[in-house]
């Protein structure tokens, strides 16, 4: 792979330098050339359903970025199964057939959900793993009422706003091979947890866990009793990356789009912003970014990027511009 290595660092947001030495970097053309003769049965209508607000992903990008990635992940899945089988043989125990867990991290509005949905579709078409699920950690946020009571509504999305113990318990059950697990559901329409509503995940082959802080380690000086980290359960991890000014603009654009889509829906969270003009809406969204999402990105999310096995680096037009793969 050294023939593909780039002298570039890891972007303006990143550490670059010494960290870059841990990764091989591929241009889109170089990455696409790694794809073998594989294809997926998708049409433009399928892609449109996977595309998030403001995203521009198309079939060409799926072929050039996600098909090679799915092939790489398939190798990891098969190797993981062989390792589990070998361990079970050594211990003289029955293999639990635990699913392969993929962690997918990145900023608000960077395109994590779209990447997760595309991965689910392309991975599910491989014969070895037809049952692929996406779980978003939004479902493990504390309810808005709880955040209000604890004075944390302005910290929504920060590590302290999540029920980490429940998330870790959920992942532990998956790794233990439980045949069915339940994940709480979050509604972006009402911007809150849906009470007493769960997504049932039955005998999955692969689970993609998507969220802001899934790769986070404990904060320095944290005195809580030792406990597993969310990232301890992942067999492979990814980070969707872009420069902060670019992501901030994507966030503003998404805010305005959500406002427009909620004009005739009084129950929608964004309906309350219907009277804002575009200029006022832009200024409001920028303040939210500067006070909440930007600090969370810099303090908690971005520092986890270099822990990922693979980084998808995005251009200002939302397209993937390069792929960085951690060396073994």
C-alpha positions in Angstrom: 0.0 0.0 0.0 3.0 2.4 0.3 2.6 3.2 -3.4 -0.7 4.9 -2.5 0.6 6.8 0.5 0.1 10.6 0.3 2.4 13.2 1.8 -0.7 15.1 2.8 -1.7 15.4 6.5 -5.2 14.8 7.9 -6.8 18.1 7.1 -7.0 21.5 8.7 -8.9 20.2 11.7 -6.5 17.4 12.4 -3.2 16.7 14.0 -1.5 15.9 10.8 2.3 15.3 11.2 3.0 12.3 13.3 -0.6 11.0 13.3 -0.6 11.0 9.5 2.2 8.4 9.6 -0.3 5.9 11.1 -2.5 6.1 8.0 -2.3 5.3 4.3 -4.1 8.0 2.4 -5.9 7.3 -0.9 -7.3 9.7 -3.5 -10.8 8.8 -4.8 -9.2 7.3 -8.0 -6.7 5.3 -6.0 -9.4 3.9 -3.7 -11.8 3.1 -6.5 -9.0 1.1 -8.2 -8.9 -1.3 -5.2 -12.5 -2.4 -6.0 -12.7 -5.9 -7.4 -15.5 -7.0 -9.8 -18.4 -6.4 -7.5 -21.6 -4.5 -7.9 -24.8 -3.7 -6.0 -28.4 -3.7 -7.1 -29.3 -0.1 -6.5 -31.0 2.6 -8.6 -31.2 6.4 -8.2 -34.5 6.1 -6.3 -32.7 3.8 -3.7 -29.9 6.4 -3.4 -32.4 9.2 -2.9 -34.0 7.4 0.1 -30.5 7.0 1.7 -29.5 10.6 1.1 -29.6 12.9 4.1 -30.6 16.6 4.1 -28.2 18.5 1.8 -26.2 15.4 0.8 -25.2 14.8 -2.8 -24.2 11.2 -2.8 -24.9 9.4 -6.0 -24.4 5.9 -7.6 -20.9 6.9 -8.8 -19.7 7.7 -5.3 -21.2 4.5 -4.0 -19.3 2.6 -6.6 -16.0 4.4 -6.1 -16.0 4.8 -2.3 -18.5 2.4 -0.6 -18.1 -0.7 -2.7 -14.3 -0.9 -2.1 -15.1 -0.1 1.6 -17.7 -2.9 1.8 -15.2 -5.3 0.3 -12.6 -4.4 2.9 -15.2 -4.7 5.7 -16.2 -8.1 4.4 -12.6 -9.3 4.8 -12.7 -8.0 8.4 -16.1 -9.7 9.1 -14.9 -13.1 7.8 -11.6 -12.7 9.8 -13.5 -11.9 12.9 -15.7 -14.9 12.5 -12.7 -17.2 12.1 -11.1 -15.7 15.2 -14.3 -16.2 17.3 -14.5 -19.8 16.0 -10.9 -20.4 17.0 -11.4 -18.9 20.4 -14.5 -21.1 21.0 -12.6 -24.2 19.9 -9.8 -23.4 22.3 -12.2 -22.8 25.2 -14.4 -25.8 24.2 -17.4 -23.6 24.1 -20.1 -23.0 21.5 -19.6 -20.0 19.3 -22.0 -17.2 20.3 -22.2 -15.9 16.8 -22.0 -12.3 18.0 -22.5 -9.6 15.3 -19.7 -7.6 13.8 -19.9 -4.0 15.2 -18.9 -0.9 13.3 -18.6 2.4 15.0 -19.2 5.5 12.9 -18.3 8.9 14.4 -18.2 12.5 13.2 -19.6 16.0 13.7 -23.2 17.1 13.6 -24.3 17.7 9.9 -21.2 16.0 8.4 -23.2 13.1 6.8 -22.8 10.2 9.3 -26.4 9.0 8.9 -26.1 9.0 5.1 -22.8 7.1 5.3 -24.4 4.6 7.7 -27.4 4.0 5.5 -25.3 3.5 2.4 -23.0 1.1 4.2 -26.1 -0.9 5.4 -27.4 -1.2 1.8 -24.1 -2.3 0.2 -23.1 -4.6 3.0 -26.5 -6.3 3.1 -26.0 -7.4 -0.5 -22.9 -9.5 0.3 -23.9 -13.1 0.7 -22.1 -13.6 4.0 -24.0 -10.9 5.9 -27.5 -10.2 4.8 -28.8 -8.9 8.2 -27.3 -5.4 8.7 -28.7 -2.8 11.1 -28.0 0.8 11.8 -28.3 2.1 15.4 -28.0 5.8 16.1 -26.8 6.9 19.6 -29.4 9.7 19.5 -31.6 7.1 21.0 -29.4 7.0 24.0 -29.7 10.7 24.7 -31.3 11.7 27.9 -34.9 12.9 27.4 -35.4 16.6 27.0 -37.3 16.7 30.4 -34.3 15.1 32.1 -31.9 17.5 30.4 -34.0 20.5 31.5 -34.2 19.3 35.1 -30.4 18.9 35.2 -29.6 22.2 33.4 -28.1 20.4 30.5 -30.3 21.3 27.5 -27.6 23.6 26.2 -25.2 20.7 26.4 -27.3 18.3 24.3 -25.0 16.2 22.2 -22.1 16.6 24.7 -21.0 13.4 26.4 -22.8 14.1 29.7 -26.2 14.3 27.8 -26.1 10.6 27.0 -27.1 7.6 29.0 -23.8 5.9 28.5 -24.5 3.0 30.9 -27.6 2.0 28.9 -25.6 2.2 25.6 -22.8 0.1 27.0 -25.3 -2.5 28.3 -26.9 -2.6 24.8 -23.6 -3.2 23.1 -22.6 -5.8 25.7 -25.7 -7.7 25.0 -25.0 -7.6 21.2 -21.4 -8.9 21.8 -22.7 -11.6 24.1 -24.7 -12.9 21.2 -28.2 -12.2 22.6 -30.6 -13.2 19.8 -32.7 -10.1 20.3 -31.9 -6.6 21.7 -33.8 -3.4 21.9 -32.6 0.1 21.1 -34.5 3.2 22.3 -35.8 5.5 19.5 -35.2 9.2 18.9 -37.4 11.4 16.8 -35.7 14.2 14.9 -39.2 15.5 14.2 -39.9 16.3 17.9 -36.2 16.5 18.8 -36.6 14.1 21.7 -36.7 10.4 22.8 -39.9 8.6 21.9 -41.2 7.3 25.2 -41.7 3.5 25.5 -40.7 2.9 21.9 -37.9 0.6 20.9 -36.3 -0.8 17.8 -36.0 -4.6 17.9 -32.8 -6.0 16.5 -33.0 -9.8 15.9 -30.0 -12.0 15.1 -28.0 -9.3 13.3 -24.8 -10.1 11.3 -23.5 -6.5 11.3 -24.6 -3.5 13.4 -23.4 0.0 12.5 -23.5 2.2 15.6 -23.5 5.9 14.4 -23.1 8.9 16.7 -21.0 11.9 17.7 -19.1 10.4 20.6 -18.9 6.7 19.9 -15.0 6.8 19.8 -14.6 8.9 22.9 -12.3 7.9 25.8 -12.7 9.0 29.4 -12.0 12.6 30.1 -8.7 13.2 31.7 -9.0 13.1 35.5 -12.4 11.3 35.4 -12.9 9.6 38.8 -15.9 7.4 37.9 -15.5 3.7 38.6 -13.8 1.9 35.8 -16.2 0.8 33.1 -16.0 -0.3 29.5 -15.9 2.4 26.8 -18.4 2.4 23.9 -15.5 2.0 21.5 -14.3 -1.2 23.3 -17.1 -3.2 21.6 -16.3 -2.2 18.0 -14.6 -4.5 15.5 -14.0 -1.6 13.1 -14.4 2.1 13.4 -14.8 5.0 11.0 -14.9 8.8 11.2 -16.5 11.1 8.7 -14.4 14.3 8.5 -14.5 17.8 7.0 -13.1 21.2 7.9 -15.1 22.9 10.6 -16.1 26.0 8.5 -17.5 23.7 5.9 -19.5 21.6 8.4 -20.8 24.8 10.1 -22.2 25.9 6.7 -23.8 22.5 6.2 -25.4 22.8 9.6 -26.8 26.2 8.8 -28.2 25.0 5.5 -29.7 22.0 7.2 -31.3 24.2 9.9 -33.0 26.3 7.2 -34.2 23.2 5.4 -35.6 21.7 8.5 -37.4 25.0 9.3 -38.9 25.0 5.8 -40.1 21.4 6.1 -41.8 22.0 9.4 -43.8 25.1 8.4 -47.1 23.1 8.3 -46.3 20.7 11.1 -47.1 22.3 14.5 -45.8 19.2 16.3 -42.3 19.4 14.7 -39.5 20.9 16.8 -38.4 23.2 14.0 -42.0 24.6 13.6 -41.1 27.2 16.3 -38.6 28.8 13.9 -41.1 29.3 11.1 -41.2 33.1 11.5 -37.5 33.5 11.1 -36.3 35.1 7.9 -33.5 33.4 6.0 -31.0 36.0 7.4 -32.4 35.7 11.0 -32.4 31.9 10.7 -28.8 31.9 9.5 -27.7 34.0 12.4 -29.6 31.9 14.9 -28.1 28.6 13.5 -24.7 30.2 13.5 -25.1 31.1 17.2 -26.2 27.5 18.0 -23.1 26.2 16.2 -20.8 28.7 17.9 -22.2 27.9 21.4 -22.9 24.2 21.2 -22.0 22.2 18.2 -18.7 23.8 17.4 -17.3 23.5 21.0 -18.6 19.9 21.2 -16.8 19.1 17.9 -13.5 20.7 19.0 -13.6 19.4 22.6 -15.1 15.9 22.3 -15.7 14.7 18.7 -12.6 15.7 16.7 -10.1 14.4 19.2 -11.5 10.9 18.6 -10.9 11.0 14.9 -7.4 9.6 15.0 -8.6 6.6 16.9 -10.6 5.4 13.9 -9.6 2.6 11.6 -10.7 4.6 8.6 -11.4 8.2 7.8 -13.7 9.5 5.1 -12.5 13.0 4.3 -15.2 15.2 2.6 -15.0 18.1 0.2 -17.1 21.3 0.6 -19.6 19.8 -2.0 -20.3 16.8 0.4 -18.4 14.4 -1.8 -15.7 12.2 -0.4 -12.3 13.6 -1.4 -10.0 11.0 0.1 -9.9 7.9 2.3 -7.4 7.3 5.1 -6.9 3.8 6.3 -5.0 3.0 9.5 -2.0 0.7 9.0 -2.1 -2.6 10.8 
